[in-house]
């Protein structure tokens, strides 16, 4: 049995998600205590609970203590990763992308391709944006040998959620390749998406894009942002939105193959101009450090690098509590070796392959 104290390091849901995924891959029972102890509302929230249930369904696991607010669970993984078709509904505006990242490490080692649909929130604070996952993280992971594709079916925002995504993931044919990103290189292009639902009358998408353009242009950066208006009468995606909402994301591509992104979700009382300026400022801030990945990918890549064969090396913009927590977990559960020096992360992976 692996025992993990969820109050350590970040004390966040990141520990929950990674610990459960690693428990499945290593075939070891997990006891997780003090779940999300450092958060304002400790214990499991809806998106964490549904992520654990999804992982359990994926590998025919059993568990105890799984309920909203629970601060301790036991998780006993099954012996198979069967793949197939799944539908998961978080039931709130909880993050669909968090749930996707919960199970993607499992899908790539499954016996067959996996297709899963998730309903919930697509854009919110303190969670990965679906645009970042689609246009930044998954393309980076493809260089490691991962074939995982995401489609947005319907946007969903806080507080109602009801957004929908579909993910198709294919089993990896060899061991994961390590990632090497130490030279940011020169920017080839910066692209972006300014999306708003039921807010065209206030020109929210245009205002976000214009402020972002203005801020980036002032620093010598050119950006091409798609301005999207979505409504029940004219849905941009397959499904119609059920409430008003907005999101802005931009990402830079360089001549050394780096992808560096920035994004913010709309929120009640948050002006479109603030969103545009902040997204631009965050991108500029990460680019100025010379980093080869952005502040979000910095920690999201850690589990995959730890599972890969060989040593991964990449330069991050700054240390965060999530980076620290994930490095701690991959050492504790997987046995990977990690080192951080002057914002350069080095991870010697375990060369994971599943015995079938």
N, C-alpha and C positions, 0 to 999 in steps of 0.2 A: 504493500500500500504506500502510495505517495501522499505525504501530508504537507499541505501548503497553507501558510498563514497569509490570508488575504489582506492583512493590515500592513504588510511589509511594502517597502518602496513606495509606489504610487498609491497603494491601497485602493485601486480602481477596478472597473470592470474588465480592463485589459488582462489582469491576472486570471480572472474567471475564464475568459474565452481561451486564452493560451493554455492554461492548465488542463482544461477539459480536452482540447484538441490533442495535446501531447499525451494525455492519459490514453486516448483512443489509439494513437499511433504506436505507443510503446507497449500497449496491452497490459497496463498496470492500473489497479484500482486507485481511486483518488479520494482523499478526504480534504475538503476545502473549508477552512475556518475563517471567521472574522471577515466575511465577504463584504467588499467595498466599505471597509471600516472608516476610511478617511473621507468619504463623501457625505454631503449634507443629508442625504437620505440613504443610509447604509442598507446593506442587504440586496437581494436580487430585485431588479426591476423587470418589467415585462420583456424587454428585448434580450436581457441576459437569460431569463428563464426559457424563452422560446429558442434561443440559441443552443442551450443545453439539451432541450427536448429534441431539436433537430439533429444534433450530434448523436444523441442516443438512438434515434430512429434510424439514422444512417448506418449504425454499427450494431443494432439490436442490443443496446446496453440497458442496464437497470440502474435505478438511482433511488435515493432517499432524501427527504427534506426539501424537495423542489417545490417552492411556492413563492409568491411575491413577498418580499421582505425577509426571506430566509437568510440567515447569516452563516449557516453551515450546511453543507451537503455532502453526501457520499455518492460517488459515481463509479459504476462497475462496467467497463466496456465489454462489448462482445468480441468475438474473434474474427468477424468478417467486416469488410467494407464493400457493400454490395452495389453502390451506385443506383441508377434508375431514375425514376421521376418522383418529385416531391413538391408539395404545396404547403407553405407555412405562412400563417397569418399572425403577426405580432399582436394585433387587436388594439393597438394604440398608435401614436406617432413615433414609437420607438424605432431605432435605426435599422432599416433593411440592410444597409451596407455592413453594419457590424455583424449581423447574423450571417451574411454572405461570407465575410472574412473568417467567421467561426468555422465554417464547413469547407471552404475552398482547400485548405491544407489536407483535408480528408479525401476530397473528391479526386485529387490528382494521383492518389494511391489506391483508388477503388478498382474493383474487378471489371467495371464497365463504365461507359460514359454516364454522366449525371446531368440531368436537367432539373432545375428547381426554380419555383416562383415564390417570391416573398412579398407580403403586403405589410405596409406600415409607413413610416416616414422616410423620405428620400433626402430631405434637406433640414438640418437642425444644428444647433450649436453643440459642441463637444462630441461630435461624431463625424466619421468620414463622409464627405459629400459623394453622392453617386457619380458626379462628374469627375471627381478626382480618381475614383476607383476605375472608371471606364477609360479615361483619357491619359492617366498618368501611371497608376500603380500596375494595372494589368499589362500595359505595353512593356513596362520594365520587367515584369515577371515572365513575359514571353521570351525574353533574352536568356532566361534561366531554363527554358524548355517547357514552360507551362502554357497550355492551350486552354484558355478560359475566356469566355465571351459574355458580355453583359449587354442587355437591351432594356431600355426604359419603356415600360408599358403605360404607366400613368404617374404623373407627379403627385407627391403627397407632402404636406407640410404640417408643422405644429399648429394647432393642437389636435386636429382630427386624424391626420395620417391618411390611410387608405391609398397611399401610393403603391405602385407595383413595379417590380423588376423581374426579369427572367435571366438566369445564368446557365450557360452550357459549359461544362467542364469535361475535359477528356483525360484519361489516365496517362501519366507520363511513361514513355517507353524506355527511358534510361534513368539514371540518377539525376537529380537536380544539378544544374551547373552553378558554380559560384558566380557572384557578381563582382565586377571590378569597376568602380566609378570614383576616380580620384582627381580627374581633370575636368573642370566644368566646361572648358572650351568657349567658343564664340556662339552667340545666339544666332540661330538661323531664322527662327520665326517665333512669334508669340500669338497664340490663338485663345479664344475665349467664348463663353456662352453667357448671355444675360437673359434669364428666363423669368417671366412673371405670369401668374394665372389670375384671371379676372381683375387685372389691374391696368389694362390698356388706357382707360380713361384718365389715369394719373401718369401715364407715360413712364412707368417705373422701370421697365427694361431699358428704354433709351437713356433715362437719367443715370442709371447704374453704369451703363456702358460709357456714356459721355464723360463722367467723372473719372472713371478708370483710365480712359484714353488720355484725358487731360493730365492726370498725375504721372502716367508712364511716359507720355511724350515730353513732359518737362524734364525728365531724366534721360532723354535721348533714346527711349525705347519705342518701337512701333508695334502696335497690336491690332489684330483683326478680330473683332468680337461679333458673333452672330446675335442679333437682337430678336428674341422670340417672345411672342405673345400667345398665350394659351387660354382658352375659354371653353365653356360648355358648348357654346354655339360653334366654335371653330377650334376643336382640340388639336394641339400640335402633335401629341403622341396618340397611341391607339385609344387610350381611355381618357375620359373627360375629368377635369379636376373637380373635387367636391368642395373646395374652399379657395379663397385667395391666398397667394403666397408668392415668394420670390427667391431667387438664388443667382449668384454670380460666381463664375469660375474662370480663371485664366491659367495657361500653362505655356512655359517656354521650352523650345527644343533647340539643342545645341549641336555643333558639328562633331562633338565627341559622343553623341548618342544619349546625352542626359535629358531628362524630362523633369522640370521643376514647376510645381503648381501652387496656386493660392486660391482660396474660395471662402465665401461667407454666405450663410443663409439669411434671408429676410426675417424680420421679427416685428411684432407690433410696436410702433413707436421708433423704429430704426429707419432713418431716412435713406432713400435710394442713393443720395450723394455720399453719405457716410459709408455705405457698403462699397461703392465704387472706389472711393479713396483708400479704404482700409485694405481691400483686396490688392490694389496696386502697391501700396506701401509694404505689405507683407511679402509680395513677390520680390520687390526691389531689395528688401532687407535680406532675404535668403540669397539672392544673386550676388549682393555685395560681399558676402562672406566667402565667396569662391566655392561654396558647397556644390557637390555633384548630385545631390538629391535635396528635396525640400523637407521642411520640418515634420511633415506628416509621413512621407515615405521613410524617413529616417528610422522610425520604430516599426513601421508596417513590414519592412523587408527582413527584419531580424529573424522571425520564425522560419522563413524560407531559406535564408542564408545558413541557419543552424542545421537545417535538414539536408543541405546540399553537400556534394562531394567536393572536398578541397577548401581553400581559404577564400573568403569574400572580404573585400576591402572597399570601403566607400567613405567619402567625406561628407559630414553632416553640417548644417548651419549652426547648431547649438545642442547641448545636452538638454534633455527634458526628463521628467519623471517617468514618462512612458518608455523612453529609450532605456533608462536605468532598470526599470522593472522587467522589461522583456529580456535584456541581457542576463539578468539574474535568473530568470526562469529557464532560459535555454541551457544554462549551465547546470542548474539544479535538477531539472527533469530529463533533458536530452543528453547531457554530458558534453555539450559543445564547449569549446574554449573561446573566450572573448577577451578583447583588449580595446581600450579607448585611450588614445593619446593625441592631444591637440585636435580634437574633433574628428579624428580619423578612427573609424570603427573597423576592427579586424575580428572576423569570426571564422574559426576553423570548424567546418561542418562535420556532421557525423556520417555523411554519405548514406542517408537512410534509404532503405528499400524494404518493401513489405514482403514477408514470407507468407506465401499463399498455400 
